[in-house]
Amino acid sequence: MKAPKTPKHKVDDALTAIVDEVLVIDLAKAAVTVCLASIVEDGGLPELQIVQMTDELADDFREVCENKLGTTRKDREAGDLRLRPYSAGSKPDRNEIEFLDIAGYPHIKEQLQPLGSMADLKTFQMDKEFVTGLRFYVITIGVLNGSPLYCFRAYSPKKELARSTKFAAMLAKGQFDKVREPMFLFDQHLDALAYGDRILVFNQDQFQKIFRFFELVVKTADQTLRAIKQVIPIVNFSDFEQACKGHLQKLTKLRNISHRPYLKKITISNLKKIIKQYDLGIETRKVDGKEMLVFDPKDRWAILKLLDDDYLESALTEQQYEVTGKRPHA
């Protein structure tokens, strides 16, 4: 492997070392295990079951992982690979991989724990309830003298042919016959890879579904709203709260805001400057001598976009923009 070019943006040395370690792993003779993951109970942790498979099928799953690492390795060698901290709602480019430290996400750590004791997992037996709740599968690559690789891919019961509105036929001895046994469809893609205490994210949307980020957002909605209320003065906060609670995307944006490092430094004076500069039309009002924002039910996104710093002015064009998929520039 060629020496990788130094990235043009700041990434900690420990992460770079982990990525390089993953990319040189030889998967050719590594043991391969595949687990299906199902949400059997609403709000419960995913249940993992091991798939019994032939060596030929194991080779196919190994090849999926080899191909992904191979493509990533080529980007790394060419200096095209960019590593960025995970940021919910960002829109990574094709050559960008987001990363996160598992220790900072207890709900992910909790879902990964069963993989540490494969011997205790049940064997997949085509249980109807389990199949109905299928959410993702994990390809585990055993690495000699190192941590295993856990490769994740989202999965849906719709990929089981028996549940499709279509029916399958197979040609055998010159004659088509109906496929009677249930068939599961797997593809050549991976959504995330866990190695050691890090996760590399290839597909943010699917990664968030696998690890149930949206369920977490709903679960912590009250906590998030309380954090916002303590810092941001809004006259009719109860109306703002109700508008957010019934909308998953708004709650996701609120959770992003509650984790912004600048949140506690925001002042009503700062907010008024942005409102005026970008002509946002958000009203302010004095209540008992304290100036506050006024939530307008007709424009339910206005305050959220303001608090998430969704506006910028281009130094190149001198035009003003509303930003989507924003993340800090490293």
PEZIHU-V113998 format. One record per backbone hydrogen bond with DSSP energy under -1.0 kcal/mol. NH is the residue of the N-H (numbers start at 1). CO is the residue of the C=O. If there is no record, write none. Layout:
nh=NH co=CO
nh=NH co=CO
This chain:
nh=16 co=12
nh=17 co=13
nh=18 co=14
nh=19 co=15
nh=20 co=16
nh=21 co=17
nh=22 co=18
nh=23 co=19
nh=25 co=22
nh=30 co=27
nh=33 co=140
nh=35 co=138
nh=36 co=49
nh=37 co=136
nh=38 co=47
nh=39 co=133
nh=44 co=41
nh=47 co=38
nh=49 co=36
nh=50 co=122
nh=51 co=34
nh=58 co=54
nh=59 co=55
nh=60 co=56
nh=61 co=57
nh=62 co=58
nh=63 co=59
nh=64 co=60
nh=65 co=61
nh=66 co=62
nh=67 co=63
nh=68 co=64
nh=69 co=65
nh=70 co=66
nh=71 co=67
nh=72 co=68
nh=73 co=69
nh=74 co=70
nh=75 co=71
nh=76 co=72
nh=77 co=73
nh=78 co=74
nh=80 co=75
nh=81 co=75
nh=82 co=95
nh=84 co=97
nh=86 co=99
nh=90 co=87
nh=96 co=93
nh=97 co=82
nh=98 co=201
nh=99 co=84
nh=100 co=199
nh=102 co=197
nh=104 co=101
nh=105 co=102
nh=108 co=105
nh=109 co=105
nh=110 co=106
nh=111 co=107
nh=112 co=108
nh=113 co=109
nh=115 co=112
nh=116 co=113
nh=117 co=114
nh=120 co=117
nh=121 co=118
nh=124 co=50
nh=131 co=127
nh=132 co=128
nh=133 co=129
nh=134 co=131
nh=135 co=37
nh=136 co=37
nh=137 co=153
nh=138 co=35
nh=139 co=151
nh=140 co=33
nh=141 co=149
nh=142 co=31
nh=146 co=143
nh=149 co=141
nh=150 co=194
nh=151 co=139
nh=152 co=192
nh=153 co=137
nh=155 co=135
nh=159 co=156
nh=160 co=157
nh=161 co=183
nh=163 co=160
nh=164 co=161
nh=170 co=177
nh=172 co=175
nh=175 co=172
nh=177 co=170
nh=179 co=168
nh=185 co=159
nh=191 co=152
nh=192 co=152
nh=193 co=200
nh=194 co=150
nh=195 co=198
nh=198 co=195
nh=199 co=100
nh=200 co=193
nh=201 co=98
nh=202 co=191
nh=203 co=191
nh=207 co=203
nh=208 co=204
nh=209 co=205
nh=210 co=206
nh=211 co=207
nh=212 co=209
nh=213 co=208
nh=216 co=212
nh=217 co=213
nh=218 co=214
nh=219 co=215
nh=220 co=216
nh=221 co=218
nh=224 co=220
nh=225 co=221
nh=226 co=222
nh=227 co=223
nh=228 co=224
nh=229 co=225
nh=230 co=226
nh=232 co=228
nh=235 co=293
nh=237 co=234
nh=240 co=236
nh=241 co=237
nh=242 co=238
nh=243 co=239
nh=244 co=240
nh=245 co=241
nh=246 co=242
nh=247 co=244
nh=251 co=247
nh=252 co=248
nh=253 co=249
nh=254 co=250
nh=255 co=251
nh=256 co=252
nh=257 co=253
nh=258 co=254
nh=260 co=257
nh=263 co=260
nh=265 co=262
nh=266 co=263
nh=271 co=267
nh=272 co=268
nh=273 co=269
nh=274 co=270
nh=275 co=271
nh=276 co=272
nh=277 co=273
nh=278 co=274
nh=280 co=275
nh=285 co=292
nh=287 co=290
nh=290 co=287
nh=292 co=285
nh=293 co=233
nh=294 co=283
nh=299 co=296
nh=302 co=299
nh=305 co=301
nh=306 co=302
nh=307 co=303
nh=308 co=304
nh=309 co=306
nh=310 co=305
nh=312 co=321
nh=314 co=319
nh=318 co=314
nh=321 co=312
nh=323 co=310
